[in-house]
Amino acid sequence: MSAAILVQASTASTSPGDPILNIAIFGAFVAVTMVIVFRASRNNKTASDYYAAGRSFTGGQNGSAIAGDYLSAASFLGIVGAIAINGYDGFLYSIGFLVAWVVALLVVAELLRNTGKFTMGDVLAFRLRQRPVRIAAAISTLVVSFFYLLAQMAGAGGLVSLLLGIDERIGQSVVIAVVGALMILYVLVGGMKGTTWVQIIKAVLLIAGAGVMTVWVLAINGFSFPALLDAAVATTGNPAILEPGLQYGLSDVTRLDFLSLGLALVLGTAALPHVLMRFYTVPTAKEARKSVVWAIWLIGIFYVFTLVLGYGAAALIGPEAIAAAPGGANSAAPLLAFELGGPVLLGIISAVAFATILAVVAGLTITAAASFSHDVYASVIKKGKASPQQEVKVARITVVVIGLVAIVGGIGANGQNVAFLVALAFAVAASANLPTIVYSLFWKGFTTRGALWSMYGGLTTAIVLIALSPVVSGGERSMIPGADFAIFPLSNPGIVSIPLAFLLGWLGSVLERRRESSDKQTEMEVRSLTGVGAEKATAH
C-alpha cells in the first residue's frame, strides 16, 4: 500500500515533519483499528448483526459512535481551515452542525427507532406502497452518501498529501485510492459492529487530541481568548477576521448563500442516512434518545475546540501559508499541530484525522449498501423472500461498487474545502429525505405520490442546482476549472430545493385520489409515539 505513496513522497520537499514517521503512525492506527474490526466480525451472523450491530449498543456507546460518525473530516479539517481563513464566517459551520442535532433529537430520533428496522425505507414503507418508496429511498440514500463520501475522500487526499509532501495530482489520487481500498476492507469484514467500535475509539481520540491542542494554543496566549484573537488579527493584518461578513457578507448573493447554507446545515442532519441508521443499533427508543443527548454534548465540546484551533492556526501560521500548503484550507489543523508539537504531534493528530475519515466513510458505505440490499434487493426484487445470508452477500458486493465510485468521485473533488462539500450533502439530504420523513411521521394525509414527488423532486432540484452553480464551474476553485455554465448564482441549493420538496410532497398528496390505509396510519402513529409493537417488529 505504501510503496506508491513513498515514491511520490521521495520527490517532494513540502512535507512538514518526517514522512516516514507519519507513515509509521498511520500504519499503527490502521493496524489497531483493523484488529478491532476483525474481532467484531466474528459475531456477524445475521442481517441484524451486519446492518445494526445486533442492536447491542447502549445509548452512551451509540452516542459516542454518532459523534465519531458526525465529527468527520469536515468538522476537524474543513471547519478549522474555514475559521483560519474566513474567521467568524467559518465558525458558522460549527454552529449550524451543532444546532442541527436539536432537530434530530426533537423530530426524528425516537420516532424513527420505534417505526423502522434497518433503513429509512422501512419507515416510509410502513404506511405507503412499499415498492416505489423503497426504490426512491434507496436512490436518495445512495446519492446523499456519494456526496458525503466526496468530502471525506477530498479530506483524505489533502491530509495525506500534506504529510507526505505530495503536490502532484497523480500522487494525491493514489492516496485517495488507498483510503477507498481500506474503507472497502473495513466494511466488508466488520459490518456495523466493527464500524461502530472504530467510530467510538476515533471519537475519543479526536476529542482528546483537539482538547490537548486547544489547551496548548490557549497556554501560548496566557489562557486568554481575547489575546488569541488579537494575535490572529496581528498575524493576518485583517481585523475583519473577527467580524461577520468576510465570506458571506460581501454582497446580496453571498448573504443569500449563507441563508441557504444555514438552512441546509440545520435541516440536513436529521435526514442524513448514515445518522438515521445509527438509531437502529440500540435496543430501545429510550436508548436512541439518550444516544442523541450524548452526541450533542460530545459534538458541542468539540466545536468549541474548533473555534480556538481555527484562530490559533490563523495566529501561528497565517491564512496565506495555509492556503498555499498541499490540501489548502484543509491543512490548517495538521499545520497547527506541527507548529505546536513538531513531527510527533503532527503525526498523531493527522493519524487521528485519518482514522476519522476511515470511520466516517465506513459508516457511509455500510448505510448505502444496506439501503440497496435491504430496500431494493430483499424487499423489491426478492419481495421479502431473500435469506439474511443472501441479503448480506448483496450488501458486500454493493460495498465494493460504492467504494470504487467514491474513489473516482473523490479524485474529481480533490482540492475543495471539505466542510463546504459536506454542506452540499446536507442540502441534498434535507431536500430529498427530510420532507418525506416529517410528512410520513406527522401527516395522516400523506400519500405515496406525495412521497415520490417530494423525494425525486427535492433530489433532482438539489443536484441540478449544484451542477449549475459556481461549485462545479465558473470560479477559481470550481470542480471543472476553465468551464463556465454556472447559471444558478448560489453555492448551496438548500434555500430553493428544501421548500420545493415540502411543497411537492403536499401537492402530490392532495392531488392523489387513492388514500393510504387509515389503519396503517393509526398503527404507525401509535408505534412512533409509544413504541408499542416496535420491539416485536425489530427483534428478528
KENUFI-141831 format. One line per field, with one value per residue (C-alpha): residue number from 1; x, y, z. Coordinates in steps of 0.2 Angstrom, whole numbers, plus 5000, padded with zeros to 4 digits. Layout:
<rs>
k <- (NUM; ...)
east <- (X; ...)
north <- (Y; ...)
up <- (Z; ...)
</rs>
This chain:
<rs>
k <- (1; 2; 3; 4; 5; 6; 7; 8; 9; 10; 11; 12; 13; 14; 15; 16; 17; 18; 19; 20; 21; 22; 23; 24; 25; 26; 27; 28; 29; 30; 31; 32; 33; 34; 35; 36; 37; 38; 39; 40; 41; 42; 43; 44; 45; 46; 47; 48; 49; 50; 51; 52; 53; 54; 55; 56; 57; 58; 59; 60; 61; 62; 63; 64; 65; 66; 67; 68; 69; 70; 71; 72; 73; 74; 75; 76; 77; 78; 79; 80; 81; 82; 83; 84; 85; 86; 87; 88; 89; 90; 91; 92; 93; 94; 95; 96; 97; 98; 99; 100; 101; 102; 103; 104; 105; 106; 107; 108; 109; 110; 111; 112; 113; 114; 115; 116; 117; 118; 119; 120; 121; 122; 123; 124; 125; 126; 127; 128; 129; 130; 131; 132; 133; 134; 135; 136; 137; 138; 139; 140; 141; 142; 143; 144; 145; 146; 147; 148; 149; 150; 151; 152; 153; 154; 155; 156; 157; 158; 159; 160; 161; 162; 163; 164; 165; 166; 167; 168; 169; 170; 171; 172; 173; 174; 175; 176; 177; 178; 179; 180; 181; 182; 183; 184; 185; 186; 187; 188; 189; 190; 191; 192; 193; 194; 195; 196; 197; 198; 199; 200; 201; 202; 203; 204; 205; 206; 207; 208; 209; 210; 211; 212; 213; 214; 215; 216; 217; 218; 219; 220; 221; 222; 223; 224; 225; 226; 227; 228; 229; 230; 231; 232; 233; 234; 235; 236; 237; 238; 239; 240; 241; 242; 243; 244; 245; 246; 247; 248; 249; 250; 251; 252; 253; 254; 255; 256; 257; 258; 259; 260; 261; 262; 263; 264; 265; 266; 267; 268; 269; 270; 271; 272; 273; 274; 275; 276; 277; 278; 279; 280; 281; 282; 283; 284; 285; 286; 287; 288; 289; 290; 291; 292; 293; 294; 295; 296; 297; 298; 299; 300; 301; 302; 303; 304; 305; 306; 307; 308; 309; 310; 311; 312; 313; 314; 315; 316; 317; 318; 319; 320; 321; 322; 323; 324; 325; 326; 327; 328; 329; 330; 331; 332; 333; 334; 335; 336; 337; 338; 339; 340; 341; 342; 343; 344; 345; 346; 347; 348; 349; 350; 351; 352; 353; 354; 355; 356; 357; 358; 359; 360; 361; 362; 363; 364; 365; 366; 367; 368; 369; 370; 371; 372; 373; 374; 375; 376; 377; 378; 379; 380; 381; 382; 383; 384; 385; 386; 387; 388; 389; 390; 391; 392; 393; 394; 395; 396; 397; 398; 399; 400; 401; 402; 403; 404; 405; 406; 407; 408; 409; 410; 411; 412; 413; 414; 415; 416; 417; 418; 419; 420; 421; 422; 423; 424; 425; 426; 427; 428; 429; 430; 431; 432; 433; 434; 435; 436; 437; 438; 439; 440; 441; 442; 443; 444; 445; 446; 447; 448; 449; 450; 451; 452; 453; 454; 455; 456; 457; 458; 459; 460; 461; 462; 463; 464; 465; 466; 467; 468; 469; 470; 471; 472; 473; 474; 475; 476; 477; 478; 479; 480; 481; 482; 483; 484; 485; 486; 487; 488; 489; 490; 491; 492; 493; 494; 495; 496; 497; 498; 499; 500; 501; 502; 503; 504; 505; 506; 507; 508; 509; 510; 511; 512; 513; 514; 515; 516; 517; 518; 519; 520; 521; 522; 523; 524; 525; 526; 527; 528; 529; 530; 531; 532; 533; 534; 535; 536; 537; 538; 539; 540)
east <- (5000; 5014; 5026; 5017; 5015; 5033; 5039; 5029; 5035; 5053; 5052; 5043; 5050; 5034; 5030; 5031; 5039; 5045; 5035; 5042; 5037; 5020; 5018; 5023; 5010; 4997; 5001; 4999; 4982; 4976; 4983; 4975; 4958; 4959; 4961; 4946; 4936; 4941; 4937; 4920; 4917; 4916; 4899; 4891; 4879; 4863; 4857; 4853; 4871; 4879; 4867; 4863; 4876; 4863; 4856; 4868; 4875; 4870; 4864; 4881; 4891; 4880; 4881; 4900; 4899; 4887; 4899; 4913; 4902; 4897; 4914; 4921; 4935; 4923; 4922; 4941; 4950; 4937; 4930; 4947; 4953; 4937; 4939; 4958; 4955; 4937; 4936; 4919; 4910; 4920; 4913; 4895; 4898; 4901; 4885; 4875; 4881; 4878; 4860; 4855; 4856; 4841; 4831; 4837; 4833; 4816; 4809; 4816; 4827; 4814; 4801; 4812; 4818; 4801; 4795; 4809; 4820; 4836; 4834; 4824; 4814; 4807; 4799; 4791; 4786; 4776; 4761; 4765; 4766; 4782; 4789; 4790; 4795; 4809; 4817; 4816; 4823; 4837; 4841; 4841; 4852; 4865; 4866; 4867; 4880; 4890; 4891; 4896; 4909; 4916; 4920; 4929; 4939; 4944; 4949; 4960; 4969; 4973; 4978; 4990; 4996; 5002; 5010; 5019; 5023; 5014; 5010; 5006; 4988; 4993; 5000; 4985; 4974; 4984; 4981; 4963; 4963; 4972; 4959; 4945; 4953; 4954; 4936; 4930; 4940; 4933; 4915; 4917; 4924; 4917; 4900; 4891; 4898; 4916; 4912; 4904; 4919; 4931; 4919; 4919; 4938; 4940; 4928; 4938; 4955; 4949; 4941; 4956; 4968; 4958; 4957; 4976; 4979; 4966; 4974; 4991; 4985; 4977; 4993; 5003; 4991; 4991; 4974; 4966; 4954; 4954; 4973; 4972; 4960; 4972; 4986; 4976; 4972; 4991; 4996; 4983; 4983; 4965; 4953; 4938; 4943; 4934; 4918; 4904; 4904; 4922; 4915; 4896; 4893; 4902; 4886; 4867; 4871; 4883; 4871; 4858; 4870; 4873; 4855; 4854; 4869; 4861; 4845; 4854; 4865; 4851; 4839; 4851; 4857; 4840; 4839; 4857; 4855; 4871; 4865; 4847; 4854; 4863; 4847; 4843; 4859; 4852; 4839; 4825; 4819; 4824; 4842; 4841; 4835; 4849; 4862; 4857; 4859; 4877; 4881; 4876; 4887; 4902; 4900; 4896; 4913; 4922; 4915; 4921; 4938; 4937; 4935; 4951; 4960; 4955; 4960; 4976; 4980; 4977; 4988; 5003; 5003; 4993; 4980; 4992; 5003; 4988; 4981; 4997; 5000; 4995; 4977; 4974; 4962; 4960; 4979; 4976; 4974; 4989; 5000; 4995; 4999; 5016; 5019; 5014; 5022; 5033; 5033; 5027; 5011; 5008; 5009; 4997; 4984; 4985; 4983; 4968; 4961; 4965; 4956; 4941; 4940; 4941; 4927; 4915; 4917; 4915; 4898; 4893; 4897; 4888; 4872; 4872; 4875; 4861; 4849; 4852; 4852; 4838; 4826; 4829; 4836; 4827; 4811; 4808; 4817; 4815; 4799; 4804; 4809; 4828; 4838; 4849; 4864; 4859; 4855; 4872; 4881; 4872; 4877; 4895; 4895; 4887; 4901; 4914; 4904; 4901; 4919; 4926; 4913; 4918; 4937; 4933; 4922; 4935; 4949; 4937; 4933; 4951; 4956; 4939; 4936; 4928; 4916; 4909; 4907; 4898; 4886; 4881; 4877; 4867; 4857; 4854; 4848; 4837; 4829; 4827; 4823; 4818; 4801; 4796; 4801; 4792; 4776; 4776; 4778; 4766; 4753; 4739; 4735; 4752; 4752; 4764; 4763; 4767; 4782; 4789; 4786; 4795; 4810; 4813; 4809; 4820; 4834; 4833; 4832; 4846; 4858; 4853; 4856; 4873; 4878; 4873; 4882; 4899; 4904; 4906; 4911; 4914; 4925; 4943; 4941; 4927; 4927; 4929; 4942; 4941; 4922; 4908; 4890; 4885; 4868; 4862; 4872; 4872; 4884; 4871; 4854; 4845; 4835; 4827; 4827; 4821; 4805; 4801; 4802; 4790; 4778; 4779; 4776; 4760; 4754; 4757; 4747; 4732; 4731; 4731; 4714; 4720; 4721; 4733; 4726; 4719; 4723; 4741; 4742; 4735; 4746; 4762; 4757; 4754; 4770; 4781; 4775; 4774; 4785; 4771; 4775; 4791; 4802; 4792; 4795; 4813; 4818; 4822)
north <- (5000; 5012; 5009; 5020; 5034; 5033; 5035; 5052; 5057; 5055; 5068; 5081; 5093; 5102; 5089; 5096; 5084; 5067; 5057; 5041; 5044; 5050; 5033; 5023; 5032; 5030; 5011; 5009; 5016; 5006; 4990; 4993; 4998; 4983; 4971; 4978; 4976; 4958; 4954; 4962; 4952; 4936; 4939; 4945; 4930; 4938; 4953; 4962; 4959; 4966; 4981; 4986; 4978; 4966; 4982; 4978; 4996; 5007; 5025; 5031; 5020; 5024; 5042; 5041; 5032; 5045; 5059; 5049; 5047; 5065; 5073; 5070; 5077; 5092; 5095; 5094; 5099; 5109; 5120; 5123; 5129; 5139; 5148; 5151; 5159; 5167; 5169; 5172; 5166; 5149; 5146; 5147; 5129; 5124; 5132; 5125; 5107; 5108; 5116; 5103; 5090; 5098; 5095; 5077; 5075; 5083; 5077; 5060; 5050; 5041; 5041; 5033; 5020; 5015; 5014; 5006; 4991; 4995; 5009; 5025; 5015; 5004; 5020; 5025; 5008; 5006; 5015; 5019; 5007; 4998; 4995; 5013; 5021; 5009; 5012; 5030; 5029; 5018; 5030; 5045; 5036; 5032; 5049; 5058; 5045; 5049; 5067; 5065; 5052; 5065; 5077; 5063; 5057; 5075; 5077; 5061; 5067; 5084; 5077; 5063; 5074; 5087; 5074; 5065; 5081; 5076; 5091; 5081; 5077; 5059; 5056; 5063; 5052; 5037; 5042; 5043; 5026; 5019; 5027; 5019; 5002; 5002; 5008; 4993; 4981; 4989; 4987; 4970; 4962; 4972; 4977; 4989; 4982; 4984; 5001; 5007; 5002; 5011; 5026; 5026; 5025; 5038; 5050; 5048; 5051; 5065; 5075; 5071; 5077; 5093; 5096; 5095; 5106; 5119; 5120; 5122; 5136; 5145; 5142; 5151; 5166; 5166; 5156; 5172; 5170; 5189; 5188; 5174; 5184; 5199; 5188; 5182; 5200; 5204; 5189; 5191; 5210; 5209; 5215; 5208; 5190; 5194; 5201; 5193; 5195; 5190; 5176; 5178; 5197; 5203; 5205; 5201; 5185; 5179; 5184; 5173; 5159; 5160; 5158; 5144; 5136; 5138; 5130; 5115; 5113; 5114; 5103; 5091; 5081; 5074; 5067; 5060; 5041; 5036; 5046; 5039; 5021; 5023; 5025; 5006; 5000; 5002; 4991; 5004; 5021; 5027; 5022; 5031; 5047; 5045; 5042; 5059; 5068; 5060; 5065; 5083; 5085; 5077; 5087; 5103; 5102; 5098; 5113; 5124; 5117; 5121; 5140; 5140; 5129; 5140; 5156; 5148; 5142; 5160; 5167; 5155; 5150; 5163; 5161; 5164; 5149; 5138; 5142; 5138; 5121; 5105; 5102; 5121; 5126; 5108; 5108; 5121; 5108; 5097; 5113; 5119; 5103; 5104; 5122; 5116; 5100; 5096; 5080; 5068; 5079; 5081; 5063; 5059; 5072; 5068; 5049; 5053; 5064; 5049; 5037; 5050; 5049; 5030; 5028; 5040; 5033; 5016; 5021; 5030; 5015; 5002; 5013; 5015; 4996; 4991; 5003; 4994; 4976; 4978; 4990; 4986; 4968; 4960; 4970; 4974; 4961; 4946; 4953; 4949; 4931; 4933; 4925; 4935; 4927; 4932; 4950; 4952; 4945; 4958; 4971; 4967; 4967; 4984; 4990; 4986; 4996; 5011; 5011; 5011; 5025; 5035; 5034; 5041; 5055; 5059; 5061; 5074; 5083; 5084; 5102; 5108; 5113; 5098; 5107; 5115; 5099; 5091; 5106; 5101; 5083; 5091; 5101; 5086; 5076; 5089; 5091; 5073; 5065; 5077; 5082; 5064; 5059; 5073; 5071; 5052; 5053; 5068; 5070; 5057; 5064; 5060; 5048; 5038; 5050; 5064; 5054; 5051; 5069; 5075; 5064; 5064; 5082; 5088; 5076; 5082; 5100; 5100; 5090; 5101; 5117; 5111; 5106; 5124; 5133; 5140; 5124; 5115; 5129; 5147; 5150; 5149; 5134; 5126; 5107; 5110; 5123; 5134; 5129; 5141; 5136; 5142; 5149; 5147; 5160; 5152; 5139; 5129; 5125; 5122; 5139; 5133; 5114; 5111; 5122; 5115; 5097; 5101; 5109; 5094; 5082; 5092; 5094; 5076; 5070; 5082; 5078; 5059; 5051; 5035; 5036; 5026; 5013; 5023; 5008; 5008; 5027; 5024; 5010; 5020; 5035; 5024; 5015; 5030; 5039; 5025; 5011; 4998; 4984; 4991; 4979; 4964; 4971; 4973; 4958; 4947)
up <- (5000; 5005; 4990; 4978; 4991; 4996; 4978; 4977; 4994; 4990; 4976; 4987; 5000; 5006; 5019; 5037; 5049; 5044; 5030; 5037; 5054; 5048; 5038; 5054; 5065; 5051; 5049; 5068; 5069; 5054; 5061; 5078; 5071; 5059; 5073; 5081; 5065; 5063; 5082; 5079; 5063; 5072; 5078; 5061; 5059; 5054; 5044; 5060; 5066; 5049; 5047; 5065; 5076; 5083; 5092; 5106; 5110; 5124; 5122; 5128; 5117; 5102; 5106; 5106; 5089; 5082; 5087; 5079; 5063; 5063; 5068; 5050; 5040; 5038; 5056; 5060; 5044; 5035; 5049; 5057; 5040; 5036; 5053; 5050; 5033; 5035; 5054; 5061; 5045; 5046; 5063; 5056; 5050; 5068; 5074; 5060; 5063; 5081; 5081; 5068; 5082; 5091; 5076; 5076; 5094; 5094; 5077; 5072; 5084; 5095; 5082; 5069; 5081; 5085; 5067; 5057; 5056; 5047; 5035; 5031; 5018; 5032; 5039; 5023; 5018; 5034; 5028; 5010; 4995; 4998; 4980; 4974; 4991; 4994; 4977; 4980; 4997; 4991; 4977; 4989; 5001; 4988; 4981; 4998; 5004; 4987; 4991; 5008; 5003; 4991; 5005; 5015; 5001; 4997; 5015; 5014; 4999; 5006; 5023; 5017; 5003; 5016; 5027; 5013; 5003; 4988; 4977; 4961; 4957; 4952; 4969; 4978; 4968; 4973; 4991; 4989; 4981; 4996; 5008; 4997; 4997; 5016; 5018; 5007; 5018; 5035; 5029; 5021; 5036; 5051; 5046; 5058; 5074; 5068; 5061; 5077; 5088; 5076; 5077; 5096; 5098; 5085; 5094; 5110; 5101; 5091; 5105; 5116; 5103; 5099; 5118; 5120; 5105; 5112; 5129; 5121; 5110; 5125; 5135; 5122; 5124; 5143; 5143; 5136; 5122; 5118; 5117; 5105; 5094; 5095; 5089; 5074; 5069; 5071; 5060; 5047; 5047; 5044; 5059; 5048; 5053; 5070; 5061; 5051; 5033; 5027; 5017; 5016; 5018; 5003; 4993; 4992; 4984; 4997; 5011; 5002; 5000; 5019; 5022; 5011; 5019; 5037; 5031; 5024; 5039; 5052; 5042; 5034; 5050; 5053; 5036; 5033; 5030; 5040; 5055; 5054; 5053; 5069; 5079; 5074; 5083; 5101; 5109; 5113; 5108; 5125; 5122; 5104; 5113; 5126; 5112; 5104; 5120; 5122; 5104; 5107; 5122; 5114; 5097; 5106; 5116; 5100; 5091; 5105; 5102; 5083; 5087; 5097; 5084; 5069; 5077; 5083; 5066; 5059; 5073; 5072; 5054; 5044; 5031; 5016; 5022; 5025; 5008; 4999; 5008; 4999; 5004; 5005; 5019; 5025; 5030; 5044; 5059; 5054; 5051; 5068; 5076; 5068; 5074; 5092; 5095; 5080; 5069; 5083; 5087; 5068; 5065; 5080; 5076; 5057; 5061; 5071; 5057; 5045; 5057; 5057; 5038; 5038; 5051; 5043; 5025; 5033; 5041; 5025; 5014; 5025; 5026; 5007; 5005; 5017; 5009; 4992; 4998; 5011; 5002; 4983; 4983; 4998; 4998; 4980; 4969; 4980; 4988; 5006; 5002; 5002; 5016; 5028; 5020; 5003; 5009; 5017; 5002; 4990; 5003; 5002; 4983; 4984; 4996; 4983; 4969; 4981; 4986; 4968; 4963; 4979; 4974; 4956; 4963; 4977; 4964; 4955; 4971; 4977; 4982; 4988; 5006; 5014; 5026; 5010; 5001; 5016; 5016; 4999; 5006; 5019; 5006; 4996; 5011; 5018; 5001; 4997; 5014; 5027; 5020; 5017; 5034; 5043; 5032; 5035; 5054; 5057; 5042; 5040; 5023; 5016; 5001; 4990; 4976; 4988; 4994; 4977; 4971; 4987; 4986; 4967; 4966; 4980; 4975; 4956; 4960; 4973; 4961; 4945; 4955; 4962; 4944; 4938; 4952; 4955; 4964; 4948; 4935; 4934; 4949; 4953; 4964; 4954; 4951; 4932; 4930; 4915; 4911; 4915; 4914; 4932; 4929; 4947; 4957; 4975; 4980; 4991; 4984; 5000; 5000; 4984; 4985; 5003; 5002; 4985; 4991; 5005; 4993; 4981; 4995; 4999; 4981; 4976; 4992; 4989; 4970; 4973; 4974; 4981; 5000; 5011; 5024; 5039; 5050; 5045; 5048; 5066; 5069; 5064; 5074; 5090; 5087; 5083; 5099; 5111; 5105; 5106; 5094; 5089; 5098; 5091; 5074; 5075; 5085; 5070)
</rs>
